[in-house]
Amino acid sequence: MNADARSLTPVTDALAEISEKLNTMDHAQDALLLNGHALHEQMQAVGSLLNHLVELVTPPPRDQEGPTLSDLLNRIVQQQIALFQLQKETVQAVLRMEQRSLGIQVEG
């Protein structure tokens, strides 16, 4: 039985190392998602502030056709926020695909 235990020691050590690496990856992914959410909120706040600033410095429109400068800048900021969200979702999808390719069970 001692020989069996010794032959399983490398396997046990390898499994412990894999488990440790998975825990590290899990914590890193959680931190990435948390930072992504905080950045998204900050981008929305900056977008609102920029929109308000443009409204303050832009004279009221004089019966002109088309959107105001404020409207255009607001659209650009909203598009940037949407682009950020798409990039974040792409990173999450790539991480899930990588985990699946490694044979790691993914929740959700």
PyRosetta script that sets phi, psi and omega in degrees:
from pyrosetta import init, pose_from_sequence

init()
pose = pose_from_sequence("MNADARSLTPVTDALAEISEKLNTMDHAQDALLLNGHALHEQMQAVGSLLNHLVELVTPPPRDQEGPTLSDLLNRIVQQQIALFQLQKETVQAVLRMEQRSLGIQVEG")
pose.set_psi(1, -29.7)
pose.set_omega(1, 177.2)
pose.set_phi(2, -62.4)
pose.set_psi(2, -39.0)
pose.set_omega(2, 178.7)
pose.set_phi(3, -65.1)
pose.set_psi(3, -39.0)
pose.set_omega(3, 178.0)
pose.set_phi(4, -64.7)
pose.set_psi(4, -42.7)
pose.set_omega(4, 180.0)
pose.set_phi(5, -64.4)
pose.set_psi(5, -40.6)
pose.set_omega(5, 179.3)
pose.set_phi(6, -67.4)
pose.set_psi(6, -34.6)
pose.set_omega(6, 180.0)
pose.set_phi(7, -73.6)
pose.set_psi(7, -23.7)
pose.set_omega(7, 179.0)
pose.set_phi(8, -88.0)
pose.set_psi(8, -13.7)
pose.set_omega(8, -178.5)
pose.set_phi(9, -58.6)
pose.set_psi(9, -45.8)
pose.set_omega(9, 178.1)
pose.set_phi(10, -62.1)
pose.set_psi(10, -36.5)
pose.set_omega(10, 179.0)
pose.set_phi(11, -66.3)
pose.set_psi(11, -44.5)
pose.set_omega(11, 179.0)
pose.set_phi(12, -62.1)
pose.set_psi(12, -43.5)
pose.set_omega(12, 178.6)
pose.set_phi(13, -63.1)
pose.set_psi(13, -41.9)
pose.set_omega(13, 179.3)
pose.set_phi(14, -64.7)
pose.set_psi(14, -40.9)
pose.set_omega(14, 178.5)
pose.set_phi(15, -65.5)
pose.set_psi(15, -39.0)
pose.set_omega(15, 177.9)
pose.set_phi(16, -64.5)
pose.set_psi(16, -39.9)
pose.set_omega(16, 178.4)
pose.set_phi(17, -66.2)
pose.set_psi(17, -42.0)
pose.set_omega(17, 177.8)
pose.set_phi(18, -62.9)
pose.set_psi(18, -43.1)
pose.set_omega(18, 178.9)
pose.set_phi(19, -60.8)
pose.set_psi(19, -42.2)
pose.set_omega(19, 179.0)
pose.set_phi(20, -63.9)
pose.set_psi(20, -42.7)
pose.set_omega(20, 178.8)
pose.set_phi(21, -65.6)
pose.set_psi(21, -38.0)
pose.set_omega(21, 177.6)
pose.set_phi(22, -64.1)
pose.set_psi(22, -41.4)
pose.set_omega(22, 177.6)
pose.set_phi(23, -62.7)
pose.set_psi(23, -41.8)
pose.set_omega(23, 177.9)
pose.set_phi(24, -62.9)
pose.set_psi(24, -44.1)
pose.set_omega(24, 178.5)
pose.set_phi(25, -63.3)
pose.set_psi(25, -39.7)
pose.set_omega(25, -179.8)
pose.set_phi(26, -63.4)
pose.set_psi(26, -44.8)
pose.set_omega(26, 178.8)
pose.set_phi(27, -65.3)
pose.set_psi(27, -39.3)
pose.set_omega(27, 179.0)
pose.set_phi(28, -64.9)
pose.set_psi(28, -40.6)
pose.set_omega(28, 179.2)
pose.set_phi(29, -66.5)
pose.set_psi(29, -41.2)
pose.set_omega(29, 177.1)
pose.set_phi(30, -60.2)
pose.set_psi(30, -43.3)
pose.set_omega(30, 179.4)
pose.set_phi(31, -64.0)
pose.set_psi(31, -40.3)
pose.set_omega(31, 178.5)
pose.set_phi(32, -61.9)
pose.set_psi(32, -44.9)
pose.set_omega(32, 180.0)
pose.set_phi(33, -66.1)
pose.set_psi(33, -40.7)
pose.set_omega(33, 179.2)
pose.set_phi(34, -62.8)
pose.set_psi(34, -46.0)
pose.set_omega(34, 178.4)
pose.set_phi(35, -64.2)
pose.set_psi(35, -36.5)
pose.set_omega(35, 178.6)
pose.set_phi(36, -63.8)
pose.set_psi(36, -41.3)
pose.set_omega(36, 178.3)
pose.set_phi(37, -65.9)
pose.set_psi(37, -42.2)
pose.set_omega(37, 179.5)
pose.set_phi(38, -63.7)
pose.set_psi(38, -42.2)
pose.set_omega(38, 179.4)
pose.set_phi(39, -64.3)
pose.set_psi(39, -39.4)
pose.set_omega(39, 178.6)
pose.set_phi(40, -60.9)
pose.set_psi(40, -44.4)
pose.set_omega(40, 179.0)
pose.set_phi(41, -64.5)
pose.set_psi(41, -40.0)
pose.set_omega(41, 178.8)
pose.set_phi(42, -65.7)
pose.set_psi(42, -38.4)
pose.set_omega(42, 178.3)
pose.set_phi(43, -64.8)
pose.set_psi(43, -38.7)
pose.set_omega(43, 177.9)
pose.set_phi(44, -65.2)
pose.set_psi(44, -40.9)
pose.set_omega(44, 179.0)
pose.set_phi(45, -64.3)
pose.set_psi(45, -44.0)
pose.set_omega(45, 178.8)
pose.set_phi(46, -63.7)
pose.set_psi(46, -39.9)
pose.set_omega(46, 178.0)
pose.set_phi(47, -60.9)
pose.set_psi(47, -43.0)
pose.set_omega(47, 178.1)
pose.set_phi(48, -64.3)
pose.set_psi(48, -42.2)
pose.set_omega(48, 179.1)
pose.set_phi(49, -65.1)
pose.set_psi(49, -41.1)
pose.set_omega(49, 177.4)
pose.set_phi(50, -63.1)
pose.set_psi(50, -42.6)
pose.set_omega(50, 179.0)
pose.set_phi(51, -61.0)
pose.set_psi(51, -43.8)
pose.set_omega(51, 179.7)
pose.set_phi(52, -65.1)
pose.set_psi(52, -41.2)
pose.set_omega(52, 179.0)
pose.set_phi(53, -61.9)
pose.set_psi(53, -44.0)
pose.set_omega(53, 179.6)
pose.set_phi(54, -64.4)
pose.set_psi(54, -40.0)
pose.set_omega(54, 177.6)
pose.set_phi(55, -61.0)
pose.set_psi(55, -36.7)
pose.set_omega(55, -179.3)
pose.set_phi(56, -70.6)
pose.set_psi(56, -38.5)
pose.set_omega(56, -175.3)
pose.set_phi(57, -94.0)
pose.set_psi(57, -8.5)
pose.set_omega(57, 179.8)
pose.set_phi(58, -94.5)
pose.set_psi(58, 126.3)
pose.set_omega(58, 177.7)
pose.set_phi(59, -66.3)
pose.set_psi(59, 153.1)
pose.set_omega(59, 179.2)
pose.set_phi(60, -60.0)
pose.set_psi(60, 143.7)
pose.set_omega(60, -178.8)
pose.set_phi(61, -65.8)
pose.set_psi(61, 145.7)
pose.set_omega(61, 179.4)
pose.set_phi(62, -107.6)
pose.set_psi(62, 83.0)
pose.set_omega(62, 177.4)
pose.set_phi(63, 43.9)
pose.set_psi(63, 40.5)
pose.set_omega(63, 178.0)
pose.set_phi(64, -93.0)
pose.set_psi(64, 156.0)
pose.set_omega(64, 177.9)
pose.set_phi(65, -87.9)
pose.set_psi(65, 152.0)
pose.set_omega(65, 176.3)
pose.set_phi(66, 90.4)
pose.set_psi(66, 173.1)
pose.set_omega(66, -177.0)
pose.set_phi(67, -74.2)
pose.set_psi(67, 155.4)
pose.set_omega(67, 177.6)
pose.set_phi(68, -78.2)
pose.set_psi(68, 167.9)
pose.set_omega(68, 176.4)
pose.set_phi(69, -60.0)
pose.set_psi(69, -38.2)
pose.set_omega(69, 178.1)
pose.set_phi(70, -60.8)
pose.set_psi(70, -44.8)
pose.set_omega(70, 178.6)
pose.set_phi(71, -62.5)
pose.set_psi(71, -42.6)
pose.set_omega(71, -179.5)
pose.set_phi(72, -64.5)
pose.set_psi(72, -45.0)
pose.set_omega(72, 178.9)
pose.set_phi(73, -65.5)
pose.set_psi(73, -37.4)
pose.set_omega(73, 177.5)
pose.set_phi(74, -62.7)
pose.set_psi(74, -40.8)
pose.set_omega(74, 177.5)
pose.set_phi(75, -62.3)
pose.set_psi(75, -42.8)
pose.set_omega(75, 179.2)
pose.set_phi(76, -61.3)
pose.set_psi(76, -44.9)
pose.set_omega(76, -179.8)
pose.set_phi(77, -63.8)
pose.set_psi(77, -42.8)
pose.set_omega(77, 179.1)
pose.set_phi(78, -63.4)
pose.set_psi(78, -38.0)
pose.set_omega(78, 177.5)
pose.set_phi(79, -65.7)
pose.set_psi(79, -38.4)
pose.set_omega(79, 178.0)
pose.set_phi(80, -65.6)
pose.set_psi(80, -38.5)
pose.set_omega(80, 177.2)
pose.set_phi(81, -64.3)
pose.set_psi(81, -43.8)
pose.set_omega(81, 178.6)
pose.set_phi(82, -64.2)
pose.set_psi(82, -39.2)
pose.set_omega(82, 177.9)
pose.set_phi(83, -63.6)
pose.set_psi(83, -42.2)
pose.set_omega(83, 177.2)
pose.set_phi(84, -60.0)
pose.set_psi(84, -44.9)
pose.set_omega(84, 180.0)
pose.set_phi(85, -61.2)
pose.set_psi(85, -42.4)
pose.set_omega(85, 178.3)
pose.set_phi(86, -63.3)
pose.set_psi(86, -41.9)
pose.set_omega(86, 178.5)
pose.set_phi(87, -64.3)
pose.set_psi(87, -40.6)
pose.set_omega(87, 179.2)
pose.set_phi(88, -63.5)
pose.set_psi(88, -43.9)
pose.set_omega(88, 179.4)
pose.set_phi(89, -65.9)
pose.set_psi(89, -34.4)
pose.set_omega(89, 177.3)
pose.set_phi(90, -64.7)
pose.set_psi(90, -43.3)
pose.set_omega(90, 178.2)
pose.set_phi(91, -62.1)
pose.set_psi(91, -42.9)
pose.set_omega(91, 179.0)
pose.set_phi(92, -62.3)
pose.set_psi(92, -41.8)
pose.set_omega(92, 179.8)
pose.set_phi(93, -65.3)
pose.set_psi(93, -41.6)
pose.set_omega(93, 178.8)
pose.set_phi(94, -63.9)
pose.set_psi(94, -41.9)
pose.set_omega(94, 177.9)
pose.set_phi(95, -61.5)
pose.set_psi(95, -42.6)
pose.set_omega(95, 178.5)
pose.set_phi(96, -64.1)
pose.set_psi(96, -42.0)
pose.set_omega(96, 179.5)
pose.set_phi(97, -64.1)
pose.set_psi(97, -40.1)
pose.set_omega(97, 179.1)
pose.set_phi(98, -64.9)
pose.set_psi(98, -41.9)
pose.set_omega(98, 178.7)
pose.set_phi(99, -63.9)
pose.set_psi(99, -41.6)
pose.set_omega(99, 179.2)
pose.set_phi(100, -65.5)
pose.set_psi(100, -37.8)
pose.set_omega(100, 179.9)
pose.set_phi(101, -67.1)
pose.set_psi(101, -26.1)
pose.set_omega(101, 176.6)
pose.set_phi(102, -86.4)
pose.set_psi(102, -4.4)
pose.set_omega(102, 178.5)
pose.set_phi(103, 82.8)
pose.set_psi(103, 22.2)
pose.set_omega(103, 179.5)
pose.set_phi(104, -90.1)
pose.set_psi(104, 133.9)
pose.set_omega(104, 178.7)
pose.set_phi(105, -72.2)
pose.set_psi(105, 126.9)
pose.set_omega(105, -178.7)
pose.set_phi(106, -109.0)
pose.set_psi(106, 132.7)
pose.set_omega(106, 177.2)
pose.set_phi(107, -82.5)
pose.set_psi(107, 154.4)
pose.set_omega(107, 174.8)
pose.set_phi(108, 79.3)
pose.dump_pdb("model.pdb")
